[in-house]
Amino acid sequence: MANRSKLLRSAELPAVVLFNRVVAPLIAVVTLFVTTHLYWGRFDEQWLLLATIAFLISSQAFAELNLLRLSDRRRLGVDIRKLIIAWGIVVGILLFLGYATKMSAVFSRRVLLTWMLVAPIAVLLTQLLFRAMMRRTKLGISGRSAVIVGAGELGDELAARINDQGLMPVRLSGFFDDRNIFRLPPTTRSRLTGTLDDLPQYVRENRINNIYITLPMVAQPRTMKLLDELRDTTASIYFVPDIGRFNMVQTHVDEIGDMPVIAVSETPFTGSNALIKRTFDIVVASILLIMLSPVLLAIAWGVRRSSPGPIIFRQRRYGLDGDEFWVYKFRTMSVCEDGPVVAQAKRHDPRLTRFGAFLRKTSLDELPQLLNVLQGRMSIVGPRPHAVAHNELYRKLIKGYMLRHKVRPGITGWAQVHGLRGETETVDKMAARVKYDIEYIRNWSIFMDMRILWRSVALIYHDQAAH
């Protein structure tokens, strides 16, 4: 169901994109401008720099919000909560950047505090104004009439999407299907208007504007026959492909020349997303390496003193597109395994040194992977890389396992903040980890990366799964 939702969401309405990406961030910047003039009396270069950064971050943080939902007023509270969380992420990033660059001292704390409190209120009021304007505009519009061909699960979901999308003036008239009524979802069964043979006459007599075909791919002969019969109508016809059977990742419609193609397995990091992700990785990794350099030296000394062997442990892992790379970690064991068979670390593992057990418990052994991030072989956030031996085992046992390699592996990930850390002694545990990894790839946003990073820091203090 989530896969189909992703595809149906891909064609966002221009008004929603404009508000989320431009209007809402611009309101936040205008609020900063007004606040600065009220308290500071001028808008200097440093404030312009802050406004530019705030606009860019807000444009990403607000991108996933449905701020213009009109159809369900009960969702207003949910949307407000999401807006507050998104703004909290924006503020958190700005504070972190200010601290890391030592720029926070040049800004007035009174101006910043006022702006951070007033900006989300201004965005919310603008949102409510937009909603009121759109609702008033729709009062005199009857909407385009539509029918759905195919009353199965996909047609049911499309109907829900049409009803939920308040800015789409579409009035759904009913469903048409040839299948046994008892094989259809209860929600569409009661709204069945007729069979496929009844559709052409119904479209002509009721002046239907839009026809959405949600029949499965195996129904191609019926679909072609139906298209021939609808040629003498003026209705717009849309085909909603039944590709929910595939394990889809980052679905979207693209073109090669003038030929439409549908991506069913794609990385989220293309175009501007790739630039945003890589910039985030480089900035965070660089700042952490500089801030933690004394800690890194202390850990290196501790590893050297704990047992004979190298300070840095290297092991081959699979990375982006399944390419092998060497992952770096502080050595925590008395052995350095990297072969066709690699035993996972267990609780009270006799191979662990006393100092190594502490490093694993606190995840400090992972810090050298910041170098992997700067090399471009890993990300701060992403699916955890597994030893090559484990990959070769689990790719044969878990369907869709290799989809996790559509992105760079991460130091921390969506699976880890859901408790799937440490040993995966059963196939079911690894399958659960893979499920979260693929969910991360499907739903990635910079906002999601910030959530994972924050939750990962909190886990260090009370995670019982690490060993």
Number of C-alpha atoms within 10 A of each C-alpha: 10 11 19 20 15 17 21 17 13 12 10 9 12 9 13 18 19 13 23 24 22 17 19 25 27 21 19 23 23 16 22 25 18 16 22 22 13 11 12 15 10 13 14 10 9 12 17 14 11 15 20 15 17 20 22 15 24 25 22 19 24 24 23 17 18 19 25 23 18 21 15 11 10 9 13 16 10 11 18 17 12 17 22 14 16 22 22 15 20 25 17 13 16 17 14 14 17 16 12 16 10 10 12 16 9 10 15 12 11 13 17 16 11 15 22 18 11 15 21 22 17 17 21 18 12 17 20 16 13 17 18 14 11 15 15 11 10 15 9 8 10 10 14 15 19 24 25 27 27 24 30 22 18 23 24 20 18 19 20 11 15 17 17 14 17 18 19 16 15 19 17 18 15 18 27 22 23 13 13 8 15 8 10 18 14 13 13 21 18 12 13 19 18 15 14 19 14 12 22 18 13 14 20 15 9 11 15 21 19 20 21 19 23 25 23 16 11 9 10 11 10 12 19 10 12 17 14 10 15 18 10 10 14 13 17 12 15 13 12 19 16 17 17 17 9 11 13 22 23 20 23 18 12 12 10 7 6 7 7 10 11 13 16 17 16 17 21 20 19 11 8 9 15 13 12 16 19 19 12 18 20 19 13 19 21 16 14 14 16 11 12 13 12 11 13 18 11 11 21 18 12 15 25 14 12 18 18 11 15 15 19 18 19 17 18 19 21 25 25 18 14 17 11 15 18 16 24 19 20 24 28 24 23 16 15 16 15 15 12 11 12 13 12 13 18 15 13 9 12 11 15 20 18 14 18 24 20 16 21 20 19 18 18 17 24 17 21 18 22 25 18 22 24 18 11 14 21 27 28 26 25 26 29 26 23 17 23 21 17 17 17 14 12 18 13 11 13 16 12 16 19 18 21 27 22 20 22 24 26 22 23 24 26 29 23 23 20 15 14 19 19 17 16 16 11 8 12 11 14 18 18 15 24 25 17 20 24 27 16 22 23 20 13 17 20 18 19 16 20 17 15 22 18 12 17 21 14 12 19 15 10 11 15 12 14 23 21
